[in-house]
Amino acid sequence: MILAYILIFTTIGSIASLGGSFLLLTKKSLTENFSNNLLNFAAGVLLSVAFLDLFPESLELAGEANIFLPALFGFLVFFFSERFINLVHRHHQHGRNPSTILILVGDGIHNFIDGIAITAAFLTNVPLGITTSLAVAAHEIPQEIADMGVLLANGLSKSKALLFNFLSALTAILGALLAYFFADFIKANLYLFLSLTAGFFIYISASDLIPQLHEKFREDRKFFQALFFVVGIVSVFLFTKFFEG
């Protein structure tokens, strides 16, 4: 039954992100507005899932172990990964569209980690699995839209860009299945994986999404979009309280 939940919610997230990419091909102006609102929502969801769901669950499972060291490690992993990608991108920026490969490889690894995170959450309990899946989907959709824009700008045809995005999305299912079939190891170290995921989510929200939101706000001065950030936080808070009751 848990495997069914894992596959269903991982697949839903992959399909949703591909749907966002497909929408970009047909309704570009609509997609840009939608993507910006979703970025606000995603930033709120990621932060609240980390602090209201993942950390409390990890703390409960850890006993006397320190849950913040793996969270910090997760944060640093994403920091140095992004720094390395930016370094390689700059070094090869005069080459033939190197960002295409970087986008696809980086997105594939990111999706693979997301799949592991979803499985670890579902192995803890179903509500945590659902909220983690929501957080993953919320930040994957605008990210996939942005990645699709880069691929198209680099000269890929629409069909090839969609195909590559589809193959990249499949790595989330691969990560989820791999984590499930090594469930004994995952279960024995659940607090580590939950804390790592919290570190990932905090980094993505605080170091990636929120700076984009501030930059967008400086451009258009649309303060109401911050409401979507609050809605993301409140949604997770209400969801966790509902299942606690």
Phi, psi and omega in degrees: 000318179297320179300321178297314177302313182301311182293318181298309185285329174292320179293319178302315179298319180294317180294320180297318180293322177292326177298320177296320179295319180295322179298326179299327182287338185249324184227076187298312183295319178296319182296321181297317178293316179299317182297320181293318177297321181290328175299317177299313180299315182297319180299318178293318180295313182299315180297313184289324176297320179297312188273330185262342185238301188292313180297313178300318179294317180297318180298321180293325183273339191281339186068240180264001181290152180276115182275346186275338175295311176296328177295316178296321178298316177300318178300314182292325178301313180291323179299308183287331175297314180292322178298318180296316180298317178296322180295313180295320180299315181293321182296327184251017188294342178267002178279193184268090176048054180294336182295338177299310180293317180298317179299314184291316180293313179299318180293321179297316178295317179301313179296322178300315178296320177302319179297318177296318180297319180296316179297314179301321180292316180292329177292338175282301172193160185295314179303318178296323177298320181292314180295323177294319177298320177298316179297317179298312181297320184297324180266342179286324184298306178295328179294317180294324177297315179296317179298320178299320178300319179294316181298317179293320179295333180276004173098004177289146176290161181300319182293319179291320180298318178295318180297314181295322177295323178296314180297322178296320181295330181295337180295336176295317178294321178299314178298320180296316181292318180299316179295323181293317183285348170249037186300326181299317178292318180298313182298322181292340181232035185303318183299326178296313182292322178293319178293319176302314180299319177300317177299318176301311185296320179295318179297311183301316182289306188283326186257345183243301186286310185299318175301324176297320181294318178297319180296318179295322180295322178296334180279312188248347178057035178264091186292332184299338181295337177295341178298327179293329175297314179293320179300320178299316179294312182297322180301313180292319179301312180294322180297314181292322179293324180298317182280338174292324180283000000 
